[in-house]
Amino acid sequence: MNDAIITNLNKSIVLVGLMGAGKTSVGREVAKRLGLNFVDSDDLIVEAAGKEISDIFKDEGEEHFRALEQQVLRDAIHSDQVCIISTGGGAFMNDATRKAIQESAISLFLEADIDVLVARVGTSQGRPLFKDKDPKEVLSDLIEVRYPIYKQAHVHVDTYDEQIEETLNRVIETLYTYTNAG
C-alpha cells in the first residue's frame, strides 16, 4: 500500500491496549512509515516527574501518576505536530483521559489474545502488575476488565504472533480507511 495516500491526517494517533500488544514497537514503525514523530507517554511522564514510574507510584501514589499521565497526554495531543503516541495500558481506562483522547485524537486499539500477550511479556517480574503473580492470570483479568473499554477506540486492529511488518500493514490500511471515510 502506498503510505503517501494518508495525506489528510490532522490529528495525532493514540495507541491503546494491554502491555505486550505492540503499542511501542508498532507505534515506532507507523511513525517512521508516515514520517511522523513517535512519543511514548511513559517516557513523557518520567521526564515530567524526574523519576521512574515505579518511584512515582511508590512516592506519590497512583492518583498522582494518573493526573501526570493525563496532563502529558493532553500536551502531546494538543501539540502543534501530529504524532503517534503510545500509552500505558491503564491510560485509556481513566474517564477524563479517554475523553480527551477521543475528542482530540484518533484512538487505535491494538488487540492481542492472551497467548500472544503472555509470549511477548513473558514472566517479566519487572512489571509492577506481575509482582509475585502469574502473568497469564493477571493478563486474563486485565482483558476481562479493559477490553470492553479499549473497544471504544475509534479504530481497532488485531495483532498476532507474526512479523511486525504484517501488523504494521494492517494498521496503515485501517488508518487509511478511517481517515478517508466520509
CNS distance restraints for C-alpha pairs under 8 A (distance, minus, plus):
assign (resid   1 and name CA) (resid 169 and name CA) 7.80 0.50 0.50
assign (resid   1 and name CA) (resid 173 and name CA) 7.56 0.50 0.50
assign (resid   3 and name CA) (resid  33 and name CA) 7.12 0.50 0.50
assign (resid   3 and name CA) (resid  34 and name CA) 6.57 0.50 0.50
assign (resid   3 and name CA) (resid 172 and name CA) 7.38 0.50 0.50
assign (resid   4 and name CA) (resid  34 and name CA) 7.63 0.50 0.50
assign (resid   5 and name CA) (resid 176 and name CA) 7.34 0.50 0.50
assign (resid   6 and name CA) (resid  34 and name CA) 7.94 0.50 0.50
assign (resid   6 and name CA) (resid 175 and name CA) 7.76 0.50 0.50
assign (resid   6 and name CA) (resid 176 and name CA) 5.70 0.50 0.50
assign (resid   6 and name CA) (resid 179 and name CA) 7.30 0.50 0.50
assign (resid   6 and name CA) (resid 180 and name CA) 7.99 0.50 0.50
assign (resid   8 and name CA) (resid 179 and name CA) 6.87 0.50 0.50
assign (resid   8 and name CA) (resid 180 and name CA) 7.84 0.50 0.50
assign (resid   9 and name CA) (resid  82 and name CA) 7.71 0.50 0.50
assign (resid   9 and name CA) (resid 179 and name CA) 6.69 0.50 0.50
assign (resid  10 and name CA) (resid  82 and name CA) 6.48 0.50 0.50
assign (resid  11 and name CA) (resid  77 and name CA) 7.77 0.50 0.50
assign (resid  11 and name CA) (resid  82 and name CA) 5.62 0.50 0.50
assign (resid  11 and name CA) (resid  83 and name CA) 7.77 0.50 0.50
assign (resid  11 and name CA) (resid 104 and name CA) 6.89 0.50 0.50
assign (resid  11 and name CA) (resid 105 and name CA) 5.07 0.50 0.50
assign (resid  11 and name CA) (resid 106 and name CA) 6.42 0.50 0.50
assign (resid  12 and name CA) (resid  77 and name CA) 6.04 0.50 0.50
assign (resid  12 and name CA) (resid  81 and name CA) 7.84 0.50 0.50
assign (resid  12 and name CA) (resid  82 and name CA) 4.56 0.50 0.50
assign (resid  12 and name CA) (resid  83 and name CA) 4.79 0.50 0.50
assign (resid  12 and name CA) (resid  84 and name CA) 5.83 0.50 0.50
assign (resid  12 and name CA) (resid  85 and name CA) 7.22 0.50 0.50
assign (resid  12 and name CA) (resid 104 and name CA) 7.92 0.50 0.50
assign (resid  12 and name CA) (resid 105 and name CA) 5.10 0.50 0.50
assign (resid  12 and name CA) (resid 106 and name CA) 6.23 0.50 0.50
assign (resid  13 and name CA) (resid  82 and name CA) 7.78 0.50 0.50
assign (resid  13 and name CA) (resid  83 and name CA) 6.40 0.50 0.50
assign (resid  13 and name CA) (resid  84 and name CA) 4.89 0.50 0.50
assign (resid  13 and name CA) (resid  85 and name CA) 6.05 0.50 0.50
assign (resid  13 and name CA) (resid 105 and name CA) 5.78 0.50 0.50
assign (resid  13 and name CA) (resid 106 and name CA) 4.71 0.50 0.50
assign (resid  13 and name CA) (resid 107 and name CA) 5.86 0.50 0.50
assign (resid  13 and name CA) (resid 108 and name CA) 6.90 0.50 0.50
assign (resid  14 and name CA) (resid  84 and name CA) 6.07 0.50 0.50
assign (resid  14 and name CA) (resid  85 and name CA) 4.67 0.50 0.50
assign (resid  14 and name CA) (resid  86 and name CA) 6.00 0.50 0.50
assign (resid  14 and name CA) (resid  87 and name CA) 7.07 0.50 0.50
assign (resid  14 and name CA) (resid 101 and name CA) 7.24 0.50 0.50
assign (resid  14 and name CA) (resid 105 and name CA) 6.65 0.50 0.50
assign (resid  14 and name CA) (resid 106 and name CA) 6.03 0.50 0.50
assign (resid  14 and name CA) (resid 107 and name CA) 4.79 0.50 0.50
assign (resid  14 and name CA) (resid 108 and name CA) 6.04 0.50 0.50
assign (resid  15 and name CA) (resid  23 and name CA) 5.75 0.50 0.50
assign (resid  15 and name CA) (resid  27 and name CA) 7.19 0.50 0.50
assign (resid  15 and name CA) (resid  84 and name CA) 7.52 0.50 0.50
assign (resid  15 and name CA) (resid  85 and name CA) 6.06 0.50 0.50
assign (resid  15 and name CA) (resid  86 and name CA) 4.99 0.50 0.50
assign (resid  15 and name CA) (resid  87 and name CA) 6.17 0.50 0.50
assign (resid  15 and name CA) (resid 107 and name CA) 6.01 0.50 0.50
assign (resid  15 and name CA) (resid 108 and name CA) 4.91 0.50 0.50
assign (resid  15 and name CA) (resid 109 and name CA) 5.99 0.50 0.50
assign (resid  15 and name CA) (resid 110 and name CA) 6.94 0.50 0.50
assign (resid  16 and name CA) (resid  23 and name CA) 6.74 0.50 0.50
assign (resid  16 and name CA) (resid  86 and name CA) 6.91 0.50 0.50
assign (resid  16 and name CA) (resid  87 and name CA) 5.93 0.50 0.50
assign (resid  16 and name CA) (resid  88 and name CA) 7.44 0.50 0.50
assign (resid  16 and name CA) (resid  89 and name CA) 6.63 0.50 0.50
assign (resid  16 and name CA) (resid  91 and name CA) 7.86 0.50 0.50
assign (resid  16 and name CA) (resid  92 and name CA) 6.65 0.50 0.50
assign (resid  16 and name CA) (resid 107 and name CA) 6.97 0.50 0.50
assign (resid  16 and name CA) (resid 108 and name CA) 6.04 0.50 0.50
assign (resid  16 and name CA) (resid 109 and name CA) 4.86 0.50 0.50
assign (resid  16 and name CA) (resid 110 and name CA) 6.27 0.50 0.50
assign (resid  16 and name CA) (resid 150 and name CA) 6.87 0.50 0.50
assign (resid  17 and name CA) (resid  21 and name CA) 6.04 0.50 0.50
assign (resid  17 and name CA) (resid  23 and name CA) 7.02 0.50 0.50
assign (resid  17 and name CA) (resid  88 and name CA) 7.92 0.50 0.50
assign (resid  17 and name CA) (resid  89 and name CA) 5.59 0.50 0.50
assign (resid  17 and name CA) (resid 109 and name CA) 5.58 0.50 0.50
assign (resid  17 and name CA) (resid 110 and name CA) 5.35 0.50 0.50
assign (resid  17 and name CA) (resid 111 and name CA) 6.27 0.50 0.50
assign (resid  17 and name CA) (resid 147 and name CA) 7.90 0.50 0.50
assign (resid  17 and name CA) (resid 150 and name CA) 6.60 0.50 0.50
assign (resid  18 and name CA) (resid  88 and name CA) 7.82 0.50 0.50
assign (resid  18 and name CA) (resid  89 and name CA) 4.84 0.50 0.50
assign (resid  18 and name CA) (resid 111 and name CA) 7.66 0.50 0.50
assign (resid  18 and name CA) (resid 142 and name CA) 7.80 0.50 0.50
assign (resid  18 and name CA) (resid 143 and name CA) 7.78 0.50 0.50
assign (resid  19 and name CA) (resid  23 and name CA) 7.88 0.50 0.50
assign (resid  19 and name CA) (resid  88 and name CA) 7.52 0.50 0.50
assign (resid  19 and name CA) (resid  89 and name CA) 5.96 0.50 0.50
assign (resid  19 and name CA) (resid 117 and name CA) 7.28 0.50 0.50
assign (resid  19 and name CA) (resid 121 and name CA) 7.24 0.50 0.50
assign (resid  20 and name CA) (resid 116 and name CA) 7.82 0.50 0.50
assign (resid  20 and name CA) (resid 117 and name CA) 5.07 0.50 0.50
assign (resid  20 and name CA) (resid 118 and name CA) 7.67 0.50 0.50
assign (resid  20 and name CA) (resid 120 and name CA) 5.37 0.50 0.50
assign (resid  20 and name CA) (resid 121 and name CA) 5.57 0.50 0.50
assign (resid  21 and name CA) (resid 110 and name CA) 5.88 0.50 0.50
assign (resid  21 and name CA) (resid 111 and name CA) 6.13 0.50 0.50
assign (resid  21 and name CA) (resid 112 and name CA) 5.60 0.50 0.50
assign (resid  21 and name CA) (resid 117 and name CA) 6.38 0.50 0.50
assign (resid  21 and name CA) (resid 159 and name CA) 6.92 0.50 0.50
assign (resid  22 and name CA) (resid  26 and name CA) 5.37 0.50 0.50
assign (resid  22 and name CA) (resid  27 and name CA) 7.51 0.50 0.50
assign (resid  22 and name CA) (resid 110 and name CA) 7.08 0.50 0.50
assign (resid  22 and name CA) (resid 159 and name CA) 7.82 0.50 0.50
assign (resid  23 and name CA) (resid  27 and name CA) 5.45 0.50 0.50
assign (resid  23 and name CA) (resid  86 and name CA) 5.48 0.50 0.50
assign (resid  23 and name CA) (resid  87 and name CA) 7.29 0.50 0.50
assign (resid  23 and name CA) (resid 110 and name CA) 6.95 0.50 0.50
assign (resid  24 and name CA) (resid  28 and name CA) 6.05 0.50 0.50
assign (resid  24 and name CA) (resid  40 and name CA) 7.02 0.50 0.50
assign (resid  24 and name CA) (resid  86 and name CA) 5.69 0.50 0.50
assign (resid  25 and name CA) (resid  29 and name CA) 6.55 0.50 0.50
assign (resid  26 and name CA) (resid  30 and name CA) 6.08 0.50 0.50
assign (resid  26 and name CA) (resid 164 and name CA) 6.87 0.50 0.50
assign (resid  26 and name CA) (resid 167 and name CA) 7.45 0.50 0.50
assign (resid  26 and name CA) (resid 168 and name CA) 6.29 0.50 0.50
assign (resid  27 and name CA) (resid  31 and name CA) 6.10 0.50 0.50
assign (resid  27 and name CA) (resid  38 and name CA) 6.81 0.50 0.50
assign (resid  27 and name CA) (resid  84 and name CA) 6.23 0.50 0.50
assign (resid  27 and name CA) (resid  85 and name CA) 7.07 0.50 0.50
assign (resid  27 and name CA) (resid  86 and name CA) 6.38 0.50 0.50
assign (resid  28 and name CA) (resid  32 and name CA) 6.27 0.50 0.50
assign (resid  28 and name CA) (resid  38 and name CA) 5.75 0.50 0.50
assign (resid  28 and name CA) (resid  84 and name CA) 7.71 0.50 0.50
assign (resid  29 and name CA) (resid  33 and name CA) 6.09 0.50 0.50
assign (resid  29 and name CA) (resid 168 and name CA) 7.07 0.50 0.50
assign (resid  30 and name CA) (resid  34 and name CA) 6.07 0.50 0.50
assign (resid  30 and name CA) (resid  84 and name CA) 7.51 0.50 0.50
assign (resid  30 and name CA) (resid 168 and name CA) 6.50 0.50 0.50
assign (resid  30 and name CA) (resid 171 and name CA) 7.74 0.50 0.50
assign (resid  30 and name CA) (resid 172 and name CA) 7.23 0.50 0.50
assign (resid  31 and name CA) (resid  35 and name CA) 5.74 0.50 0.50
assign (resid  31 and name CA) (resid  36 and name CA) 4.67 0.50 0.50
assign (resid  31 and name CA) (resid  37 and name CA) 5.82 0.50 0.50
assign (resid  31 and name CA) (resid  38 and name CA) 5.63 0.50 0.50
assign (resid  31 and name CA) (resid  83 and name CA) 7.13 0.50 0.50
assign (resid  31 and name CA) (resid  84 and name CA) 5.86 0.50 0.50
assign (resid  32 and name CA) (resid  36 and name CA) 6.29 0.50 0.50
assign (resid  32 and name CA) (resid  37 and name CA) 7.62 0.50 0.50
assign (resid  36 and name CA) (resid  82 and name CA) 6.92 0.50 0.50
assign (resid  36 and name CA) (resid  83 and name CA) 5.32 0.50 0.50
assign (resid  36 and name CA) (resid  84 and name CA) 6.85 0.50 0.50
assign (resid  37 and name CA) (resid  82 and name CA) 7.62 0.50 0.50
assign (resid  37 and name CA) (resid  83 and name CA) 4.96 0.50 0.50
assign (resid  37 and name CA) (resid  84 and name CA) 6.31 0.50 0.50
assign (resid  38 and name CA) (resid  83 and name CA) 5.88 0.50 0.50
assign (resid  38 and name CA) (resid  84 and name CA) 4.88 0.50 0.50
assign (resid  38 and name CA) (resid  85 and name CA) 6.00 0.50 0.50
assign (resid  38 and name CA) (resid  86 and name CA) 7.81 0.50 0.50
assign (resid  39 and name CA) (resid  43 and name CA) 7.80 0.50 0.50
assign (resid  39 and name CA) (resid  44 and name CA) 7.79 0.50 0.50
assign (resid  39 and name CA) (resid  76 and name CA) 7.88 0.50 0.50
assign (resid  39 and name CA) (resid  83 and name CA) 7.12 0.50 0.50
assign (resid  39 and name CA) (resid  84 and name CA) 6.14 0.50 0.50
assign (resid  39 and name CA) (resid  85 and name CA) 4.75 0.50 0.50
assign (resid  39 and name CA) (resid  86 and name CA) 6.26 0.50 0.50
assign (resid  40 and name CA) (resid  44 and name CA) 6.59 0.50 0.50
assign (resid  40 and name CA) (resid  85 and name CA) 5.73 0.50 0.50
assign (resid  40 and name CA) (resid  86 and name CA) 4.73 0.50 0.50
assign (resid  40 and name CA) (resid  87 and name CA) 6.31 0.50 0.50
assign (resid  41 and name CA) (resid  45 and name CA) 6.17 0.50 0.50
assign (resid  41 and name CA) (resid  69 and name CA) 7.10 0.50 0.50
assign (resid  41 and name CA) (resid  72 and name CA) 6.84 0.50 0.50
assign (resid  41 and name CA) (resid  73 and name CA) 6.50 0.50 0.50
assign (resid  41 and name CA) (resid  85 and name CA) 6.78 0.50 0.50
assign (resid  41 and name CA) (resid  86 and name CA) 5.98 0.50 0.50
assign (resid  41 and name CA) (resid  87 and name CA) 5.20 0.50 0.50
assign (resid  41 and name CA) (resid  88 and name CA) 6.88 0.50 0.50
assign (resid  42 and name CA) (resid  46 and name CA) 6.26 0.50 0.50
assign (resid  42 and name CA) (resid  53 and name CA) 7.56 0.50 0.50
assign (resid  42 and name CA) (resid  69 and name CA) 7.78 0.50 0.50
assign (resid  42 and name CA) (resid  87 and name CA) 6.86 0.50 0.50
assign (resid  42 and name CA) (resid  88 and name CA) 6.47 0.50 0.50
assign (resid  43 and name CA) (resid  47 and name CA) 6.14 0.50 0.50
assign (resid  44 and name CA) (resid  48 and name CA) 6.03 0.50 0.50
assign (resid  44 and name CA) (resid  72 and name CA) 6.34 0.50 0.50
assign (resid  45 and name CA) (resid  49 and name CA) 6.00 0.50 0.50
assign (resid  45 and name CA) (resid  53 and name CA) 7.45 0.50 0.50
assign (resid  45 and name CA) (resid  68 and name CA) 6.47 0.50 0.50
assign (resid  45 and name CA) (resid  69 and name CA) 6.14 0.50 0.50
assign (resid  45 and name CA) (resid  72 and name CA) 6.57 0.50 0.50
assign (resid  46 and name CA) (resid  50 and name CA) 5.60 0.50 0.50
assign (resid  46 and name CA) (resid  51 and name CA) 5.35 0.50 0.50
assign (resid  46 and name CA) (resid  52 and name CA) 5.36 0.50 0.50
assign (resid  46 and name CA) (resid  53 and name CA) 6.24 0.50 0.50
assign (resid  47 and name CA) (resid  51 and name CA) 7.20 0.50 0.50
assign (resid  48 and name CA) (resid  68 and name CA) 7.94 0.50 0.50
assign (resid  48 and name CA) (resid  72 and name CA) 7.97 0.50 0.50
assign (resid  49 and name CA) (resid  56 and name CA) 7.62 0.50 0.50
assign (resid  51 and name CA) (resid  55 and name CA) 6.35 0.50 0.50
assign (resid  51 and name CA) (resid  56 and name CA) 6.72 0.50 0.50
assign (resid  52 and name CA) (resid  56 and name CA) 6.40 0.50 0.50
assign (resid  53 and name CA) (resid  57 and name CA) 6.30 0.50 0.50
assign (resid  53 and name CA) (resid  65 and name CA) 7.78 0.50 0.50
assign (resid  54 and name CA) (resid  58 and name CA) 6.16 0.50 0.50
assign (resid  54 and name CA) (resid 128 and name CA) 7.42 0.50 0.50
assign (resid  55 and name CA) (resid  59 and name CA) 5.75 0.50 0.50
assign (resid  55 and name CA) (resid  60 and name CA) 7.99 0.50 0.50
assign (resid  56 and name CA) (resid  60 and name CA) 5.43 0.50 0.50
assign (resid  56 and name CA) (resid  61 and name CA) 6.43 0.50 0.50
assign (resid  56 and name CA) (resid  62 and name CA) 7.75 0.50 0.50
assign (resid  56 and name CA) (resid  64 and name CA) 7.73 0.50 0.50
assign (resid  56 and name CA) (resid  65 and name CA) 6.33 0.50 0.50
assign (resid  57 and name CA) (resid  61 and name CA) 4.28 0.50 0.50
assign (resid  57 and name CA) (resid  62 and name CA) 5.29 0.50 0.50
assign (resid  57 and name CA) (resid  64 and name CA) 7.84 0.50 0.50
assign (resid  57 and name CA) (resid  65 and name CA) 6.46 0.50 0.50
assign (resid  60 and name CA) (resid  64 and name CA) 5.87 0.50 0.50
assign (resid  60 and name CA) (resid  65 and name CA) 7.37 0.50 0.50
assign (resid  61 and name CA) (resid  65 and name CA) 6.48 0.50 0.50
assign (resid  62 and name CA) (resid  66 and name CA) 6.06 0.50 0.50
assign (resid  63 and name CA) (resid  67 and name CA) 6.29 0.50 0.50
assign (resid  64 and name CA) (resid  68 and name CA) 6.24 0.50 0.50
assign (resid  65 and name CA) (resid  69 and name CA) 6.04 0.50 0.50
assign (resid  66 and name CA) (resid  70 and name CA) 6.02 0.50 0.50
assign (resid  66 and name CA) (resid  91 and name CA) 7.42 0.50 0.50
assign (resid  66 and name CA) (resid  94 and name CA) 7.78 0.50 0.50
assign (resid  67 and name CA) (resid  71 and name CA) 6.27 0.50 0.50
assign (resid  68 and name CA) (resid  72 and name CA) 6.25 0.50 0.50
assign (resid  69 and name CA) (resid  73 and name CA) 6.12 0.50 0.50
assign (resid  69 and name CA) (resid  91 and name CA) 7.12 0.50 0.50
assign (resid  70 and name CA) (resid  74 and name CA) 6.13 0.50 0.50
assign (resid  70 and name CA) (resid  91 and name CA) 7.55 0.50 0.50
assign (resid  70 and name CA) (resid  96 and name CA) 7.65 0.50 0.50
assign (resid  70 and name CA) (resid  97 and name CA) 5.34 0.50 0.50
assign (resid  71 and name CA) (resid  75 and name CA) 6.17 0.50 0.50
assign (resid  72 and name CA) (resid  76 and name CA) 6.10 0.50 0.50
assign (resid  73 and name CA) (resid  77 and name CA) 6.01 0.50 0.50
assign (resid  73 and name CA) (resid  97 and name CA) 7.73 0.50 0.50
assign (resid  73 and name CA) (resid 101 and name CA) 7.99 0.50 0.50
assign (resid  74 and name CA) (resid  78 and name CA) 6.02 0.50 0.50
assign (resid  74 and name CA) (resid  97 and name CA) 7.89 0.50 0.50
assign (resid  74 and name CA) (resid 100 and name CA) 6.80 0.50 0.50
assign (resid  74 and name CA) (resid 101 and name CA) 7.68 0.50 0.50
assign (resid  75 and name CA) (resid  79 and name CA) 5.96 0.50 0.50
assign (resid  76 and name CA) (resid  85 and name CA) 7.73 0.50 0.50
assign (resid  77 and name CA) (resid  82 and name CA) 7.74 0.50 0.50
assign (resid  77 and name CA) (resid  83 and name CA) 7.99 0.50 0.50
assign (resid  77 and name CA) (resid 101 and name CA) 7.44 0.50 0.50
assign (resid  77 and name CA) (resid 104 and name CA) 6.71 0.50 0.50
assign (resid  77 and name CA) (resid 105 and name CA) 6.46 0.50 0.50
assign (resid  78 and name CA) (resid 104 and name CA) 7.49 0.50 0.50
assign (resid  87 and name CA) (resid  91 and name CA) 6.26 0.50 0.50
assign (resid  87 and name CA) (resid  92 and name CA) 7.98 0.50 0.50
assign (resid  90 and name CA) (resid  94 and name CA) 7.09 0.50 0.50
assign (resid  91 and name CA) (resid  97 and name CA) 6.58 0.50 0.50
assign (resid  91 and name CA) (resid  98 and name CA) 7.30 0.50 0.50
assign (resid  92 and name CA) (resid  97 and name CA) 6.26 0.50 0.50
assign (resid  92 and name CA) (resid  98 and name CA) 4.85 0.50 0.50
assign (resid  92 and name CA) (resid 149 and name CA) 7.58 0.50 0.50
assign (resid  92 and name CA) (resid 150 and name CA) 6.91 0.50 0.50
assign (resid  93 and name CA) (resid  97 and name CA) 7.75 0.50 0.50
assign (resid  93 and name CA) (resid  98 and name CA) 6.73 0.50 0.50
assign (resid  93 and name CA) (resid 146 and name CA) 7.02 0.50 0.50
assign (resid  93 and name CA) (resid 149 and name CA) 6.68 0.50 0.50
assign (resid  93 and name CA) (resid 150 and name CA) 7.74 0.50 0.50
assign (resid  94 and name CA) (resid  98 and name CA) 5.94 0.50 0.50
assign (resid  95 and name CA) (resid  99 and name CA) 6.07 0.50 0.50
assign (resid  96 and name CA) (resid 100 and name CA) 6.23 0.50 0.50
assign (resid  97 and name CA) (resid 101 and name CA) 6.23 0.50 0.50
assign (resid  98 and name CA) (resid 102 and name CA) 6.02 0.50 0.50
assign (resid  99 and name CA) (resid 103 and name CA) 6.05 0.50 0.50
assign (resid 100 and name CA) (resid 104 and name CA) 6.10 0.50 0.50
assign (resid 100 and name CA) (resid 105 and name CA) 7.93 0.50 0.50
assign (resid 101 and name CA) (resid 105 and name CA) 5.24 0.50 0.50
assign (resid 101 and name CA) (resid 106 and name CA) 7.16 0.50 0.50
assign (resid 101 and name CA) (resid 107 and name CA) 6.66 0.50 0.50
assign (resid 102 and name CA) (resid 106 and name CA) 6.63 0.50 0.50
assign (resid 102 and name CA) (resid 107 and name CA) 6.45 0.50 0.50
assign (resid 102 and name CA) (resid 153 and name CA) 7.36 0.50 0.50
assign (resid 102 and name CA) (resid 154 and name CA) 7.53 0.50 0.50
assign (resid 106 and name CA) (resid 153 and name CA) 7.85 0.50 0.50
assign (resid 106 and name CA) (resid 154 and name CA) 6.17 0.50 0.50
assign (resid 106 and name CA) (resid 155 and name CA) 7.75 0.50 0.50
assign (resid 107 and name CA) (resid 153 and name CA) 4.98 0.50 0.50
assign (resid 107 and name CA) (resid 154 and name CA) 5.19 0.50 0.50
assign (resid 107 and name CA) (resid 155 and name CA) 6.41 0.50 0.50
assign (resid 108 and name CA) (resid 153 and name CA) 5.72 0.50 0.50
assign (resid 108 and name CA) (resid 154 and name CA) 6.10 0.50 0.50
assign (resid 108 and name CA) (resid 155 and name CA) 4.83 0.50 0.50
assign (resid 108 and name CA) (resid 156 and name CA) 5.58 0.50 0.50
assign (resid 108 and name CA) (resid 157 and name CA) 7.29 0.50 0.50
assign (resid 109 and name CA) (resid 150 and name CA) 6.06 0.50 0.50
assign (resid 109 and name CA) (resid 151 and name CA) 6.79 0.50 0.50
assign (resid 109 and name CA) (resid 153 and name CA) 5.90 0.50 0.50
assign (resid 109 and name CA) (resid 154 and name CA) 7.90 0.50 0.50
assign (resid 109 and name CA) (resid 155 and name CA) 6.27 0.50 0.50
assign (resid 109 and name CA) (resid 156 and name CA) 4.69 0.50 0.50
assign (resid 109 and name CA) (resid 157 and name CA) 6.18 0.50 0.50
assign (resid 110 and name CA) (resid 156 and name CA) 6.19 0.50 0.50
assign (resid 110 and name CA) (resid 157 and name CA) 5.13 0.50 0.50
assign (resid 110 and name CA) (resid 158 and name CA) 5.84 0.50 0.50
assign (resid 110 and name CA) (resid 159 and name CA) 6.40 0.50 0.50
assign (resid 111 and name CA) (resid 156 and name CA) 7.29 0.50 0.50
assign (resid 111 and name CA) (resid 157 and name CA) 6.22 0.50 0.50
assign (resid 111 and name CA) (resid 158 and name CA) 4.77 0.50 0.50
assign (resid 111 and name CA) (resid 159 and name CA) 5.75 0.50 0.50
assign (resid 112 and name CA) (resid 116 and name CA) 6.10 0.50 0.50
assign (resid 112 and name CA) (resid 117 and name CA) 6.31 0.50 0.50
assign (resid 112 and name CA) (resid 158 and name CA) 6.00 0.50 0.50
assign (resid 112 and name CA) (resid 159 and name CA) 5.06 0.50 0.50
assign (resid 112 and name CA) (resid 160 and name CA) 6.16 0.50 0.50
assign (resid 113 and name CA) (resid 117 and name CA) 6.35 0.50 0.50
assign (resid 113 and name CA) (resid 160 and name CA) 7.63 0.50 0.50
assign (resid 114 and name CA) (resid 118 and name CA) 6.09 0.50 0.50
assign (resid 114 and name CA) (resid 136 and name CA) 7.14 0.50 0.50
assign (resid 114 and name CA) (resid 139 and name CA) 6.85 0.50 0.50
assign (resid 114 and name CA) (resid 140 and name CA) 6.56 0.50 0.50
assign (resid 114 and name CA) (resid 143 and name CA) 7.98 0.50 0.50
assign (resid 115 and name CA) (resid 119 and name CA) 6.11 0.50 0.50
assign (resid 116 and name CA) (resid 120 and name CA) 6.17 0.50 0.50
assign (resid 116 and name CA) (resid 160 and name CA) 6.50 0.50 0.50
assign (resid 116 and name CA) (resid 161 and name CA) 5.98 0.50 0.50
assign (resid 117 and name CA) (resid 121 and name CA) 6.10 0.50 0.50
assign (resid 117 and name CA) (resid 139 and name CA) 7.64 0.50 0.50
assign (resid 118 and name CA) (resid 122 and name CA) 5.31 0.50 0.50
assign (resid 118 and name CA) (resid 123 and name CA) 7.73 0.50 0.50
assign (resid 118 and name CA) (resid 135 and name CA) 6.74 0.50 0.50
assign (resid 118 and name CA) (resid 136 and name CA) 5.98 0.50 0.50
assign (resid 118 and name CA) (resid 139 and name CA) 7.62 0.50 0.50
assign (resid 122 and name CA) (resid 135 and name CA) 7.40 0.50 0.50
assign (resid 123 and name CA) (resid 130 and name CA) 7.91 0.50 0.50
assign (resid 123 and name CA) (resid 134 and name CA) 7.74 0.50 0.50
assign (resid 123 and name CA) (resid 135 and name CA) 6.16 0.50 0.50
assign (resid 124 and name CA) (resid 130 and name CA) 7.20 0.50 0.50
assign (resid 124 and name CA) (resid 135 and name CA) 7.95 0.50 0.50
assign (resid 125 and name CA) (resid 130 and name CA) 5.74 0.50 0.50
assign (resid 125 and name CA) (resid 131 and name CA) 5.73 0.50 0.50
assign (resid 125 and name CA) (resid 132 and name CA) 7.56 0.50 0.50
assign (resid 126 and name CA) (resid 130 and name CA) 7.62 0.50 0.50
assign (resid 126 and name CA) (resid 131 and name CA) 7.62 0.50 0.50
assign (resid 127 and name CA) (resid 131 and name CA) 6.87 0.50 0.50
assign (resid 129 and name CA) (resid 133 and name CA) 7.87 0.50 0.50
assign (resid 129 and name CA) (resid 138 and name CA) 7.37 0.50 0.50
assign (resid 130 and name CA) (resid 134 and name CA) 6.66 0.50 0.50
assign (resid 130 and name CA) (resid 135 and name CA) 5.75 0.50 0.50
assign (resid 130 and name CA) (resid 138 and name CA) 6.91 0.50 0.50
assign (resid 133 and name CA) (resid 137 and name CA) 7.69 0.50 0.50
assign (resid 133 and name CA) (resid 138 and name CA) 7.11 0.50 0.50
assign (resid 134 and name CA) (resid 138 and name CA) 6.28 0.50 0.50
assign (resid 135 and name CA) (resid 139 and name CA) 5.95 0.50 0.50
assign (resid 136 and name CA) (resid 140 and name CA) 6.00 0.50 0.50
assign (resid 137 and name CA) (resid 141 and name CA) 6.26 0.50 0.50
assign (resid 138 and name CA) (resid 142 and name CA) 6.24 0.50 0.50
assign (resid 139 and name CA) (resid 143 and name CA) 6.07 0.50 0.50
assign (resid 140 and name CA) (resid 144 and name CA) 6.40 0.50 0.50
assign (resid 141 and name CA) (resid 145 and name CA) 6.46 0.50 0.50
assign (resid 142 and name CA) (resid 146 and name CA) 5.61 0.50 0.50
assign (resid 142 and name CA) (resid 147 and name CA) 7.72 0.50 0.50
assign (resid 143 and name CA) (resid 147 and name CA) 5.25 0.50 0.50
assign (resid 144 and name CA) (resid 148 and name CA) 7.48 0.50 0.50
assign (resid 145 and name CA) (resid 149 and name CA) 7.68 0.50 0.50
assign (resid 146 and name CA) (resid 150 and name CA) 6.06 0.50 0.50
assign (resid 147 and name CA) (resid 151 and name CA) 5.96 0.50 0.50
assign (resid 148 and name CA) (resid 152 and name CA) 7.21 0.50 0.50
assign (resid 149 and name CA) (resid 153 and name CA) 7.92 0.50 0.50
assign (resid 151 and name CA) (resid 156 and name CA) 7.15 0.50 0.50
assign (resid 155 and name CA) (resid 174 and name CA) 7.30 0.50 0.50
assign (resid 155 and name CA) (resid 175 and name CA) 7.78 0.50 0.50
assign (resid 155 and name CA) (resid 178 and name CA) 7.42 0.50 0.50
assign (resid 156 and name CA) (resid 174 and name CA) 7.93 0.50 0.50
assign (resid 157 and name CA) (resid 170 and name CA) 6.91 0.50 0.50
assign (resid 157 and name CA) (resid 171 and name CA) 6.32 0.50 0.50
assign (resid 157 and name CA) (resid 174 and name CA) 7.38 0.50 0.50
assign (resid 158 and name CA) (resid 167 and name CA) 7.81 0.50 0.50
assign (resid 159 and name CA) (resid 167 and name CA) 5.98 0.50 0.50
assign (resid 160 and name CA) (resid 167 and name CA) 7.63 0.50 0.50
assign (resid 162 and name CA) (resid 166 and name CA) 6.75 0.50 0.50
assign (resid 162 and name CA) (resid 167 and name CA) 7.47 0.50 0.50
assign (resid 163 and name CA) (resid 167 and name CA) 7.14 0.50 0.50
assign (resid 164 and name CA) (resid 168 and name CA) 5.97 0.50 0.50
assign (resid 165 and name CA) (resid 169 and name CA) 6.10 0.50 0.50
assign (resid 166 and name CA) (resid 170 and name CA) 6.50 0.50 0.50
assign (resid 167 and name CA) (resid 171 and name CA) 6.23 0.50 0.50
assign (resid 168 and name CA) (resid 172 and name CA) 6.19 0.50 0.50
assign (resid 169 and name CA) (resid 173 and name CA) 6.07 0.50 0.50
assign (resid 170 and name CA) (resid 174 and name CA) 5.99 0.50 0.50
assign (resid 171 and name CA) (resid 175 and name CA) 6.09 0.50 0.50
assign (resid 172 and name CA) (resid 176 and name CA) 6.05 0.50 0.50
assign (resid 173 and name CA) (resid 177 and name CA) 6.22 0.50 0.50
assign (resid 174 and name CA) (resid 178 and name CA) 6.08 0.50 0.50
assign (resid 175 and name CA) (resid 179 and name CA) 5.91 0.50 0.50
assign (resid 176 and name CA) (resid 180 and name CA) 6.00 0.50 0.50
assign (resid 177 and name CA) (resid 181 and name CA) 5.97 0.50 0.50
